[in-house]
């Protein structure tokens, strides 16, 4: 997490022994010290309970979603960032993350695996980015919209319950996410 207004950087992650060793934690803490920014870093080396996640988003101005070029999927963290109206600096391979960040102006997409590109992306964000289309992203990616897409794939354009083979209720009612059974 990056915060320019608060003049500190908040770094956090899943630092369980299965994910990385204490040597890696020490490496990043030493790096922060050598760069002269250790006093601006807050290390949360623990599991973050769900009820505290919002506090982290509210404490920052920008989310760093820097995935490698081999990452070709979406990011659930992006959905949280949108919920808290926080733009991102994102990197990844070709895929959903890149397309939605660019389509909805959710932040700056940068070349993956390139720290200079991340630095330039942060500078671009500090100078100004286009207004994010938060509501349009939420509308286009809501549970109801996703359920509608799934139903269209299974049952075609006519998505009434009478055409739903999973439903015992044969009323002619429009199918929505509350009817979807998986």
N, C-alpha and C positions, 0 to 999 in steps of 0.2 A: 504494500500500500504506500502511496506517495502523497505527501501533503506539502504543498508549497506555502499555503497561508499560515500554517502552524509551525513552519520552519523545523520540522522533523520528519524523518522517514520512518515508517512503521513496516517492519519486515516480519512476516509470520508464515508459518507453514506447518505441515505435519512432520514433526521431527521425531517420530517414534523410531525405535531401534530397527524396525523392519524397513524403514524408508531411507534413513541415512545415519551415519555414525557420528559420534561426538567429535571426531576429527573434522568432519565437514562443517559442523556448527562452529567449531573453533576457527576454521579457515575463514568463514564469513565474518565472524566477530573481529578477527585480526585484520582482515581486509578493510573493514569499516574504520578500525583504529588507524591503519596506515594511510587511509584517504582523508583522515581528519574529520570524519562524520560520525564517529561512534557516539558522541554526545547527543546526536539527533536520531539515533536508532533505538527502537524499543523492540526487544526480542521476546516473542511469545513462544516459548519452546514447550508446548503442551497442547493437548486436545482443547479446542475452542467449543464450549457448549453452544448449541443452536441459539439459545436465548441471548448470547453475547455477540453473535456474528454481526448483527445490525450495528452494534456499537463500533465495530471496526470499520464498517463501511461509512458510518456517519463521521468518523474521525479523519477520514481521508478525502482528498480531492480527486484522485486519479487511481485507477486500478491497473496494475501491470499484469497482463495475461500473455506472458512471453513463452510460448511453446516452440519446440524445435520444428524444423522443416518436415520431419516425419509425422507430425501430428496433423491429421486430416479429418477432424470431427468438429463437433460443437463444444461449447464450454458451459457447464452449469454455473460457473462463477460469473459468466457474462450475464446470465439471467438475474442473478442477485444484484449485480452492478446496475442493471437497468431498473430493477425494483427500487434501489436507493438513489437513482438518477446520478450515477457516477460514471463519467466517461472512462475509456480505457486506452492504453497503448497495448496493441495486440500483435502477436506474430504467430505464424503456424504455416503448414503447407497449404496447398490449394484445398479448399473445402468450405464447410458451412461457416466456421468462425470468421474467416476472411470476408465472405460474401455478406454476412449480416452486419458486420462492423462497418463496411463500406456503404452498403445499401441504406442503412438507417443513420449514418453519421454518428455512430456510437463512440467514436474516438478516432485514433490514428492507427492504421495498420502499417507495420514496418516489416522489413526483411527479417526472416527468422535467423537465429543463430548468429546475430551480429550486434554486439553491444553498442557500436557507433550508431547503428540505425535506431536503437532504442533511445539513445541520448538525443538524436535528431528528432525523433518522434515526440519526446517530452518537450523539447524546445518548440516544436511546431504547436503542441498543445498550449504551452505557455503564451505563445504569440497570438493564437486564436484558432479555433476550429469551427466548422459549421455547426449550427444548432442541431443537437441530437433530436431524432424523431422518436422519442421515448414511447409516446402513446401509439404511434403507428406500428412500432415493433411489437408492443404488447398486444395490439389488436390482431396482427398477422400471425402471432405465435402463441395465442392463448390456448388453454386446454380445449375449449369449445371448438376453436378453429382446427386444432390438430385432430380432434375426434371426428369432425366433419370430413377431413381429408381421408382419414382411415376408413370411415364408412363409405365414402365415395369409391375407394379402391375395392372394397368388398362387395358393395351392392349397387354401384353405379350412381348416376345422377339422382335417381329417385330413392331418397333415404327415409321412407316412411316405415313405421314399425311393422306394417303388414308385409313388407318385403324383407324384414330382418329374420333370418332363419334361427337366430339365437333367442328371439323373444317369443314368449308364450302369449304376450299381450298383442293382439292383432288390430288394435285401434289404428286409425289413420292419423297418427300424430307424428309430427316431425321429430326425427331422432336427434338427440344431442348427447353431450358427454355423460350426462347422468344415466343414460340408457345403455351406454357402451359396456359390454361385458367382455373381458379378456381373460 
